[in-house]
Amino acid sequence: MTRGEKKKVIESMAEQFMSIGDNEGKSMVIMVISAYMEGKAAGKQEERAKWLNQRGERKTHNISDLREMTCN
């Protein structure tokens, strides 16, 4: 998908979101998107930890270490 195509898809999604007349519906959409993003970030942290353990770089990780690795 090209950058222009992605832009059109995002614009379409934004238009659909703005056309939702129900504020509760908009709140639900925002909650679902937030949950998806949190889940995706957690998955990246888990995969990063597995990768580092396979390489033998670190034997243990705490959550702040994982956040620092994936956010930078």
N, C-alpha and C positions, 0 to 999 in steps of 0.2 A: 504494500500500500504506500503510495507516494505521500509526501508531506501535504500536498494540496488535497488529496483524497481524505487524509486524516482530518484536515481542517474542516472540510465539508461535513464529515461525520460528527465532529464535535459541535459545529454550529447547529446541525440538525438536532442533536441531543439537547443543546441549550434551549432551542426554540420549543421543543417538546416539554421540557421542564418548566419553562416560563408559561406555557399554555395551561398547566395544571391550575385550575381555579381553586382547588381545595388546599388550604394551608396545612391541614393534617397530612394530605397526600404528599406535599412537598417535604414536610418533616420526615415522613417515612422514607422517601427517596434519599434524603441526605443521610439518614441513619444507615440505610443499606450500603450506600457508597462508603461511608466511614468504616463500617464493619468489614467491607471488602478490602479496603486499603490497609487496615490493621492486620487482617489475616494474611495479606500478601507480604507485608513487612515481617511478620512473625515467621512466615515460611522462608523468606530470604535469610533471616537470622539463623534458622535451624539448618538450612543448607550450608551456610557459611561455616557454622560450627562443625558440621560433619566433614566438610572439605578440609578444614584446619586439622581436625583429629586424624584424618587419613594421612595427611602430610606429616603428622607428628609434631606440628609446631606448638600446639597447646593441648594439654590433657584435660583441663577444666576451663569452663567459661562461666562467667556470671552475666546476668542480663545487661548490665551497663556496658560490659565489654562488647557484647554482641551488637548493641545499639550503636556504639561508637564505630564499629567496623562497617556496619551497613549504611550508616548515615554519612560517612565521610567519603 
